[in-house]
Amino acid sequence: MRIKLLTQHPAIALSCAETSRSFISSIITLYSFDLKIFSGKSERKRKTNKHTEKKMKIRRQSLGPLSKGDQIEVKRPNGAYYAATVLRPPSAMQINMVFVEYHAEDGSKCVRGYVDLTHVRPSPPLELNRCFKIGDAVDAYWENGWHQGVVRDLLKDSKYVVGFHGNEGKVEEKSEIHQCNLRLHREWDDGSWVPSMAELANSSNENDDKPRNVKLKIVFRKKQADAEFRKGDEVEITSDEEGFRGSWYNAVIVEYRGNDTYLVEYSTSRKEDGVPLRAEAKAQHIRPCPPELSPVASFCLREVVDARYNDGWWIGVISRVLDGSKYAVYFSLPDEELEFDHLKLRIHQDWKNGKWIIASEENSRRLVMNSNRLLHKMDVNEKRFRVKFPKGTRVEVKSDEPGYEGSWYSAIIVDSLGNDKYLVEYLTLKTEDLGAFLREEAYASYIRPRPQHARCTRRYKLFENVDAWYNDGWWIGQVIKVLTTWKYAVYFQTTNEVMEFEHNDLRLHQEWINGKWIIPSKDTI
């Protein structure tokens, strides 16, 4: 009642009203300020999320569409990259995550889990026989991962001293790493490798060309090169004598006699009394024995090979693929063609600038083009067994792009363009926008009918040749291990990789030869 009486007084009532309005105004001001702060934070959060989503979208586009079975690399907290297999690609619910499997650092078990796309990149392209120099940034393979380091010194026997960046101020650690466990360090940036393969090739060519332009350097390095061949070294010897050009024979270094001359003892050639033949050979006619490569399931037409003939290795070209794991090989120097079993052939390698290089397509093409007789023989052979594909026929088309050699893709003949050329539409490959199936032109030599009765109801055997379904195509491989009753480890010679496949993802490997399907024998390896 007292309060009521006080507020009834005009002066007191007016004062109370003003105080109330001031208090309410303060509340509103504070609320508006908090609302602005909240709105600002929300706006910044929206911008941050938008920026993050934009980065993730760019990352997804740079990686391209991931599919089950894709081989990628995953970055772990230690900074190293580990080879991984995609088990489940990003989905609508987890668009920025991919489910993968990779080996743990200790190699004891396989780890499965979701990985953010920011920690994922494709597997770098395979690069064989690369030599490194001091200061090169490299990735070294150990503990199942690739660790970044720098080449600090060059050692013998293809070994290097590599320094690894220390963490938290620690001293740089150094370790001896073999060349086969090193690769040039590259970054995956906006859908491409930096440095690119083209830049590396140009850099390599520039380095290879420099010694040839400096004659004095070549002269002064000869004695150093001589030291590479020592007593007891196993080598191969060639000759300029008529009838022996293009052939290499196994031998052992007996001694160095100076003036770029060695005394060698042949491993397969003997005198009449049975004593191994010894002879002098110039350094330019000597090379180390080529490294033993993984066996191939089959050789292709026009492929350069070494054929075992008359106790030596002779350089030739596959002119015809015959039945029963046999091949006709053409030799340009004696200008003749001979037949060989698969086991009598090996992949041709060239000894160039101190390293072994597998014969390139350009080298194969050059050897073929230099022989009119071989071209005529191949042309007649191809015309004799040429197959015409009517419109609508289901076929398989071969790819010869780098990294896709040995793969075949299902397609349909859309139209014949003449001159042994067809327009095909793939059944598993789509355009970049994924809006339609990919169409392209293909020569008849790259097209074959669908294999018949390729599915196998029995278990595959060790070293059996198979086609594996991978990345929307069939890849030629070989079973190197039977894991379980219906699971296998398959080796791919074209990519030098081993992958695991279920039985239903394999089929019998067949060759389309002279207009008919032939299953190569397991003994071809």
N, C-alpha and C positions, 0 to 999 in steps of 0.2 A: 504493500500500500504506500510505503514511503517512497519507493522508487517511482511508482506511478504518479505520486504527487509532485516529485521533483521534475519529472519529464513534462508535467503539465505547465511548468513555468515557461514562458515564451523564450527567454534568453537561453535557459538551459536546453530547451528542446532544439533551438536553432543550432547551438554548439554541437549537440549530439548528432544532428543531421549532417553537419559539415564534416565531422570526424568520420562518420560512416561512409560518406561519399569519397573522402580521401583514402580511406582504407580499401574500398572496393576498387578505386582507380589504381591503386598500387598493385593490387592482386592482378588486375587485368594487364597492367604493364609487364609485371613479372611473367605472366602466362604467355603474353605475346613474345617476350624475349626468349623464353624457353622453347616456344614453338618455332621461332626462327632458327635457334641452335639445332633443334631436332630436324627441321627441314633441311638445314645445311648439311648435317651429318648424313641424312638419307640421300641427298643429292650426290654428295661425294661417294657414298657407298654404291649408289646406282652407277655413277661414272666409273668407279673402280671395277665393279662387276662387269660393266659393259666392256671396259678395256681388257679385263682378263678373258672374257668370252671371245673378244676379237682375236686375242693372241692364241687362244685355244683353237679357234676356227682356222687361223693361218697354219697352226701346227698340224691340224687334221688334214688340211689341203696339201701341205708339203709332204706328209707321209703317204697320202693317197689312201684309197680304200683298203683296209686291212682285212684279211681273210684267215680262216682257220688253217693252220699249217705254215703260215708265213714265217720266214726266218728274220728276226730283228735283233737289236741289241738294246739292253736295258741298263741304265745308269744306276749304280748303287750308292749308298751314303759315303763309301770310301773313295768315290770319284772314278772308279773303274767301270768299264762296260762289260757286260756278260751276254753271251749268245743266248737267245731265248726263242721259244716257239709260241706263236699265237694259238691259244686254245679257244678263245672266245673274243670276237672283235667287239668294238664299242657298240652299244645298243642305244635305243632311244632313252632308256632310263639312266644309263651311265655313258653318256656320249663322249666324255673325256677320259674314260678309263678303259683299259684293255686287260683281259685275263690271260696270263702267260705262264710258261713253265721254263725254269732255268736251273742250272746246277748251283748249289751253295758254294761258298768260297773254299770250303775244305773238300769239296767234291764228293762228300759222303752220301748226299741224297739230292733228289730233284725238289725244287721249291716251286709251289704254285701260288699265285695270288694276283690281285689287281694292281696295275701300275699306271700312274698318271702319264698321259701322253707327252708331257713335257720332259719325261725321263726316257723316252723311247725314240729310236732312230732306226733306219734300215741298216742291214749288214753292209759294210763297205765293200766295194767291188774287189774281187780277188786279184792280187798283183804278184806274179811269180818272179823269182830271181832278181829282186831289186837289191842293189847295193847301196850302202849308206855312207855318209861322210861325217866327220866330226862336226857337231853342232846341229845335226838334223833332229827335229822333233819327231819322236817315234812313239808307237804303242808297243809295249812288251807284254807277251802272254805268259802269265803264271797264275797259279791258284784259280784256274778256270776263268780268268778275266783278263781284259786288256787294260794295262796301267800306263799312263802317260809318263814319258821321260825324255831325256836328251842323250844323244850319242856323245860320249866323252873321249873314247879312244878306240882304235882299231886293233884287233888281235888276229892271230893266225887261226886257221881252220874255220873260217867264216864266223868268227865270234866277235862281239863288240862289248865294250864297257859302257853301260847305260846308267846315267844318274837319274834318280827319282826325287821329285820335289818333296822336301821334308814338311811336316805339319807342325804348326805352332812353334815355329822358330827352330825346329830340329835341323841338324846337319843333313845335307843331301846324302842319301844312301846310294851306293854304287853296286852294280852286280854284273857278272858276265852273262850275256844272253846270246844264244845262237841265232844266226840269220833267219832260220826258218820260223823263229818265234818273235819276229819283229815285223812291223809294218809302218809305213809313213803315217804320222798323225794327221788326221783330217777332221774338220768340223762339219756337221750337218746344218746348213744354214738356208732357210727359206726354200727347201725342196731341192737343194743341190749340194754336192760336196765341195768343200773349200780346203786346199786347192783342188781344182777339177782335174779329171784324168787328162784332158787336153793340155792343161798347163804343165802337168807332170811330164807328159810325153814330149812337149816342146823343150822343157828344161833338160830332159834326158838326151834328146837329140843334139841340143847345143853342147852339152858336156861331151857327148860321143864324138862330135865333129872337131872339137878343139885340138886333141892330140894329132889328128890327121893333118892339120894345117901347120903344125910346128914340127918340122923335120928333125931339128936338133933334139927335141924331146924324145922322139922315137929312137933315135940312135943311142942316146945315153941310157935309155931304159932297157936295152936289149939284154945286158948282163943280168939285170934284176929279173927279167922274164925267164932267163936261162935257169935261174935258181929254183924256179917252180918245179922243174923236173929233176928228181934226185935218183940215186941208185935204188933200184927196187920198185920204183913207181910203175903202176900199171897204166898203160897208155894205148892209144890207137894210132896207127901209122897209115898214111896214104902215099900214093906214088903218082908221078907224072908220066910213067912209062906207058907206051901204047898198049892198050888192052887192060890196063889196071886203073885208069882214071875213074874217079867216082866211087872207089872202094876203100874201105878202112879195115885194117887187120890188127888184132890184139897183140900186144907186145909188152916187154918189161925193159925198163931202162937199165943198162949194164954200167955205163959210165959216160961222163961228159968229156969230149975230146977237144973242146975249144972251137972257136970260129963257128959257133952256132951248129955244131955237129955232135950227135950222140951215137953211141954204139947201143943197139937194141937187140933183144932176142925175141923172136916171134913165138907166140904161144901155140899156134896151130900149124906153122910151116916147118918142115924138117928137111934135112939133107938126105941123100940116098942111104947113108949109113945109120939113119934114125936120130942123129944128133940135131937138136933144135937149131934152126937157121938164125945166124947173127948177121947183121948188116949195119952200115952207117945210115943215119937219117938226119936231114936238116930239121931245125927247130920249126920251120914253117910247115912241115909235113907231119908234125906231132901235135896231138891234143890229148887231154885227159879222157878217161873212159866216161861216156855220158852217164848221168845218174839213172838208176833204174826207176822207171815210171810205173804207176799202177796199170795193170793190164786193161785193155779195152775190149768191149764185147764184140765189136766189128769195125772194119775200116770202110770208108766211104769212097765212092767213085771220085777220081781225080785227087785223092789224098796222097801226099808225099810220104813215103815210108822208106825204111832200111830193110833190105831183104838179105837173109843169110844164104850165101851162095859161094861155093868154092872156098870155104873156110874164112870168108870175109863178109863184111856188111857193105851192100851195094845200094846206092841211092836210086830210087825209082818212083814211079807214079802208078797208082791203082788205075788200070785201064778198063777192067771188067770185074764185076762181082759174080763169082761162080757158085754153083751148088756145093753143098758139103763143106762149108767153111773154107773155101778156097778162093784165090784171087789171081787174076792175070795182072802182072806187073810189067810196065814198060820201062826200058832203060834207054835213054837218049844217046849215051855215048857209044855203046856197041850197036845201038839202033835195033833192038830186038825185044820180044815179049816172051816172058816165061811165067809158068804157073807155080804158085806157092801155097802151102798150107798156112793157116792163120798163125800157128806157132813159130813159123819161120820169118815172121815180120815183126817189126817194132816201130814205134812212133819216131819219126825223124826229128832230130834236134841239131841245131847249129851252134858251134862254139864261136861266140862273137864278143870281142872286148872283155875277155876274161870271164864270161858267164854263159851258161847254156840257155838257149832260146828254142822253144818248140816251133817247128816250121809254121809260118803264118800262111793265111789264105793267099796273100800276095805272092809269096814264094811258090806256092803250089800252082797258082795261075800262070806265073812266069815260066815254070818248067813245062807246063802243058802247052802254052802258046808257042814255045820255041820248037815244038815238034809237030810238023804238018801231018806226019803219019799217024801220030797219036790222036790228033784232032779228027782226022778222017775216020779212024777206027771207032772213036767214041760217037761221032755223028751218025755213022751207019748203025751202030749198036742201039742208039737211042731211037732212031727212026724205025728200026725193025720192031721194037716193042712199045711204040708210042700208043697210048690209050686215049680215046676221046671220051670226055665226060659230058653227057647230055644235061640240059638245064633241069635243075631240081635234084640232081644226084647228091647224095650225102657222101662226103669225102673227109679226108684229113689233110691239113696243110702244114708243111714244115716251116719252122722259123730258123733263120740264120743270124738273127740279131745277137750282138754280144751279150752273153749271160743266158741266152735262151736256146743255144745250140742243143740239138738232140731232143727237141720237144715237138709234139704234133698236136694240132688243135682241130676239133670237129667243126665242119662247115658245110654249106650247101652251095652248089654251083648256081649262080644267078644268071650268068650269061657267058657266052664264048666271045672273046674279043679278037680272035684270029692270031696268027703267028704264035701258036702254042701258049696263048695267054687267056686267063679266065678272070671274071669278076666273081668273087666268093663272098658269102656272108657267114661270119662265125656264129656258132651256136652258144658259145660260152664267153666270148669277149665283147665288151660294149664300148661305145664311144666315151670320150672324157666326161660328158655331161650325164652319162648313164641313161640317155634317152632312147637309144636304139642300139641294135646289134651292129658291131663293126663290120664294114665292108672294105675290101681292098683288092687290088689286082695281084694275081699270082701266076707264075709260069707253071706249065704242066710238069716240069721236073720237080716242083715243090709240092705236087699234089699226088695223092694215092687214094685208092678206094678204102672203105672201112675194112679193117681186118675181120676175117671170119673165124668164128669159134675160138675167140681169144680168151674167154673166161676159163679158169682152171678149177676143177672140182677137187683135185687132190692138193696136197701140201707142196709148196715149192721147195726145191732142193738147193743145197749150198752151191754157190757159183752159177746158179741158173740165171739166164738173161730174162728180164721182165720189163714191162712198161708200168710206171707208177703214176697214178693220178695225183697231180700236184699243180697248184696255181692254175686251175681250169684247163689243164692240158696233160698229155701223156708224155712222160720223160723216160728215156732209155736208161736203164740201170742194171745192176747185178746184185743178187742176194749174196751178202757176205757173212750173214749170221742168222740162224733160225732162233728167234727169241723164245717164242712159245709155239703152241700148235698152229696158231693162225696169225702170228705176228712176226715180222722180219725186219732186219736192218739191211738197207739197200744203199749201194755205193753208186754215185754218179760221177763218171770220169770227166765230163765236160765242166763241172763246177768243183770237182774234187771234194765232194761232201758226202756224208753218210746220214741218212734219215730213217726213221722207223715208220712202217706202214702196216695197216691191217690187211688181211688177206683179200678183202673185197675191194681194196684200193689198188690192186695189182692185176695185171693180165699177162699172158704169155707174150713174149717179144717175137714179132715176126718181121721178116724183111720182104719188101715188094721187089722181086728180082725177075726181070725178063717176063713181065706180065703175069706172075703168079706169086702166091704167098709161100714163104719158106721159113720154117722155124729153125734158127741156128742151133747147132749142137752146143751143149754145155762144155764140151772139150775145146771150144774156141778160145778159152782163157788160159 
